């Protein structure tokens, strides 16, 4: 089943990230058009979307803030963290998991996800499609240290655009800026500058935000590019790429209608391993909405859940 069909059939969708970054993915999903308002659009577009019913879906967002950032973690650690989170999401009745953390997607590749109990999709495949569609030849990727090391975006792009040159750059200073709500500060512009300079030196056609935290730095990135006289450089947000694949059409020039907040507050649940109030501020700053359904789950409780699963599996094996 392709990811569009998987999303279409899911009623409750889980998303996870090390912290606030995955909210950039959730934001795009919440902005998908309500199909009740899309009649005229579908008639004009041969690639009209299947019945996403995005306006009826529920979302559970898990932020592993206590262990953020993931970028400097080992593959073993990330696999353990992802296993714990996916197990928790399964226990909370989600039908599909979106890996709104590119570090996790890079280190836990599809072949390694077969042991998880839920279907999982990431943003890498969709980004490769956009690069192919726009025929970019030289692409820069700003990512975490772990993602850049795996060359995950290079591999995804090579499958779609083999002749493209990809330059993946580790940007370890950026996630803390988002987590500390400094996305539009002068400090953010200055932190972005050396990374932008390095990619511009490669004469790139476009730059991919290879970490889901980075789209929240877009305003500062634009200021940075303007100061470097490179303001026409294309910026690619993988969350937008994923939304376009799920919708089955481009979001360019499409009117996006913010959903009703009261309805959203009933359909969105947030869970963090960190401080609830700090996370609440981050949600408000990055989504502009004061969500109220925010809960705390300790790392210890996650580990207990995973241990209980292992014990139950062992007991089942003994009974057999």
C-alpha positions in Angstrom: 0.0 0.0 0.0 1.4 3.4 -0.9 1.7 6.2 1.6 -1.3 8.1 0.1 -3.6 5.2 0.6 -2.2 4.4 4.1 -2.9 8.0 5.1 -6.3 8.0 3.5 -7.4 4.9 5.5 -6.0 6.0 8.8 -8.3 7.6 11.3 -5.8 8.4 14.1 -2.3 9.3 13.1 0.7 9.4 15.4 3.7 11.7 14.7 6.9 11.8 16.7 10.0 13.9 16.9 12.8 14.6 19.4 11.0 17.9 20.3 9.3 20.8 18.5 10.5 20.1 15.0 7.8 17.6 14.0 5.2 20.4 14.5 6.3 21.7 11.1 4.9 18.4 9.7 1.7 18.5 11.8 1.2 22.1 10.7 1.1 21.1 7.0 -1.2 18.1 7.6 -3.6 20.3 9.5 -3.7 22.8 6.6 -4.6 20.2 4.0 -7.9 21.4 2.4 -11.2 20.1 3.7 -12.5 18.0 0.9 -15.9 19.5 1.4 -14.5 22.7 -0.1 -12.6 21.1 -2.9 -15.2 20.3 -5.6 -14.1 22.9 -8.1 -10.5 22.3 -7.5 -10.8 18.5 -8.1 -12.8 19.1 -11.4 -9.9 21.3 -12.7 -7.2 18.9 -11.7 -6.9 15.4 -13.3 -4.8 14.2 -10.4 -7.6 15.0 -7.9 -7.0 13.7 -4.4 -8.5 10.5 -3.0 -10.7 10.7 0.0 -8.3 11.9 2.5 -10.9 13.1 4.9 -8.1 15.1 6.6 -10.6 17.3 8.4 -11.9 14.3 10.4 -8.5 12.7 11.3 -7.2 12.7 14.9 -3.5 13.4 15.6 -1.3 12.3 18.5 2.0 14.1 18.6 4.8 12.7 20.7 7.8 14.9 21.6 10.8 13.1 23.2 12.0 16.5 24.6 13.8 14.9 27.6 16.2 13.2 25.2 16.4 16.0 22.6 18.4 16.5 20.4 18.7 13.2 18.6 21.3 14.4 16.1 24.3 13.3 18.1 22.9 10.0 19.2 24.0 6.6 18.1 22.0 4.3 15.8 21.4 1.9 18.7 20.0 4.7 20.9 17.7 6.0 18.1 16.4 2.5 17.4 15.6 2.0 21.1 13.9 5.4 21.3 11.8 4.8 18.2 10.9 1.3 19.4 9.6 2.7 22.7 7.7 5.6 21.1 6.0 3.4 18.4 5.0 0.9 21.0 3.4 3.7 23.1 1.6 5.0 20.0 0.3 1.5 19.2 -1.0 1.2 22.7 -2.9 4.5 22.1 -4.7 3.2 19.0 -3.0 5.1 16.2 -3.4 3.5 12.8 -0.3 5.0 11.1 3.0 6.6 12.3 4.7 9.5 10.6 8.3 9.8 11.4 8.4 13.6 11.8 12.1 13.2 12.8 14.5 12.8 9.9 17.3 11.6 12.1 15.0 8.7 13.1 14.1 8.0 9.5 17.7 8.1 8.5 19.0 5.7 11.2 15.9 3.4 11.2 15.6 2.6 7.5 12.6 0.8 6.1 14.2 -2.6 6.3 14.7 -2.1 10.1 11.1 -1.0 10.6 9.6 -4.4 9.8 9.6 -5.4 13.5 7.3 -2.4 14.5 3.6 -3.1 14.9 2.4 -0.1 12.9 2.9 1.1 9.3 5.4 4.0 9.2 6.1 6.7 6.6 8.8 9.3 6.5 9.6 12.5 4.5 12.6 11.3 2.5 10.7 9.6 -0.4 8.5 12.6 -1.0 11.5 15.0 -1.0 13.1 12.9 -3.7 10.0 13.2 -5.8 10.0 17.1 -5.6 13.7 17.2 -6.6 12.9 15.1 -9.6 9.8 17.1 -10.5 11.8 20.4 -10.5 14.9 18.9 -12.1 17.3 20.4 -9.6 20.9 19.6 -10.4 22.8 20.7 -7.3 21.0 20.4 -4.0 22.2 21.4 -0.5 20.8 19.6 2.5 20.9 21.2 6.0 20.5 18.3 8.5 21.5 17.0 11.9 24.9 15.4 12.3 23.4 11.9 12.3 21.2 12.5 9.2 24.1 14.0 7.2 26.4 11.2 8.1 24.0 8.6 6.7 23.5 10.5 3.4 19.8 9.7 3.7 18.7 12.5 1.5 21.4 11.8 -1.1 20.1 8.2 -1.3 16.5 9.3 -1.6 17.3 11.8 -4.3 19.6 9.5 -6.2 16.6 7.1 -6.7 14.6 9.8 -8.4 17.3 12.1 -9.9 20.5 10.1 -10.3 22.4 12.9 -12.1 21.9 15.4 -9.3 24.7 16.4 -7.0 23.8 16.5 -3.3 25.8 18.3 -0.6 24.7 17.2 2.9 25.8 19.5 5.7 25.6 18.8 9.4 24.1 21.9 11.3 24.3 21.0 15.0 23.7 24.5 16.3 20.2 24.9 14.9 18.0 22.5 16.8 18.7 24.2 20.2 17.7 27.5 18.7 14.2 26.2 17.8 13.8 24.4 21.2 14.7 27.6 23.0 12.2 29.6 20.9 14.9 31.8 19.3 13.9 31.1 15.7 13.5 34.8 14.6 16.4 36.2 16.6 19.6 37.8 15.4 21.4 34.9 17.0 19.5 32.5 14.6 20.6 34.5 11.6 24.2 34.5 12.7 24.1 30.7 13.4 22.7 30.0 10.0 25.2 32.2 8.2 28.2 29.8 8.0 26.1 26.9 6.9 24.4 29.0 4.2 27.8 30.3 3.0 29.2 26.8 2.7 26.2 25.6 0.6 26.2 28.7 -1.6 29.8 28.1 -2.3 28.7 24.8 -3.9 26.4 26.8 -6.2 23.3 24.9 -5.2 20.0 25.3 -7.0 18.0 24.6 -3.9 18.5 23.9 -0.2 16.5 21.3 1.7 15.5 21.7 5.3 16.7 18.2 6.2 15.6 18.5 9.8 12.0 19.1 10.7 13.1 21.8 13.2 14.6 23.9 10.4 11.4 25.2 8.6 10.7 27.2 11.8 14.0 29.1 11.0 12.8 30.0 7.5 12.3 33.7 8.2 15.8 33.9 9.7 17.2 31.9 6.8 15.7 34.3 4.3 17.3 37.2 6.2 20.6 35.4 6.1 20.4 34.7 2.3 19.5 38.3 1.6 22.5 39.4 3.5 24.6 37.0 1.5 23.0 38.2 -1.8 21.6 34.8 -2.4 17.9 35.5 -1.7 16.7 33.7 -4.8 17.9 30.3 -3.6 15.0 27.8 -3.5 14.2 26.4 -0.1 12.5 23.0 0.2 10.5 21.9 3.2 10.0 18.1 3.2 6.8 18.5 5.2 5.3 20.3 2.2 6.6 17.6 -0.1 4.9 15.0 2.0 1.6 16.9 2.1 1.7 17.2 -1.7 2.2 13.5 -2.1 -0.7 12.8 0.3 -2.9 15.3 -1.5 -2.0 14.1 -5.0 -1.4 17.6 -6.3 0.9 20.7 -5.8 0.1 23.1 -3.0 1.5 26.0 -5.1 -1.1 28.8 -5.4 -3.7 26.7 -3.5 -5.7 28.6 -1.0 -5.0 27.1 2.4 -7.7 27.5 5.0 -6.7 27.3 8.7 -9.0 24.8 10.3 -11.4 25.7 13.1 -9.3 25.9 16.4 -12.0 24.5 18.6 -12.3 21.4 16.4 -8.5 21.0 16.2 -8.2 21.2 20.0 -10.5 18.2 20.2 -8.6 16.2 17.5 -5.0 16.9 18.5 -3.3 15.4 21.5 0.3 16.3 22.5 2.6 14.2 24.8 6.1 15.2 25.9 8.8 13.6 27.9 9.9 17.1 28.9 8.3 20.1 30.7 4.7 20.6 29.8 4.7 24.4 30.1 7.9 24.8 28.1 6.4 22.6 25.4 3.2 24.6 25.5 5.1 27.8 24.8 6.9 26.1 21.9 3.6 24.9 20.4 2.1 28.4 20.7 5.2 30.1 19.2 5.5 27.7 16.2 1.9 26.9 15.5 0.3 30.0 16.8 -2.4 28.0 18.6 -2.8 27.6 22.4 -3.5 23.8 22.4 -4.7 22.5 25.7 -4.4 18.7 25.4 -0.7 18.4 26.5 0.4 15.5 28.7 3.7 14.4 30.3 5.1 10.9 30.0 8.4 10.2 31.5 11.2 8.3 29.8 11.0 5.8 32.6 7.3 5.1 31.8 8.2 4.6 28.1 10.8 2.1 29.1 8.4 0.2 31.4 5.9 0.0 28.5 8.6 -1.6 26.3 9.6 -4.0 29.1 6.1 -5.1 29.6 5.7 -5.8 25.9 8.8 -7.9 25.9 7.5 -9.9 29.0 4.2 -10.5 27.4 5.8 -11.7 24.2 8.0 -14.0 26.2 5.0 -15.4 28.2 3.1 -16.0 24.9 6.1 -17.9 23.6 6.3 -20.1 26.7 2.6 -20.9 26.5 3.0 -22.0 22.9 
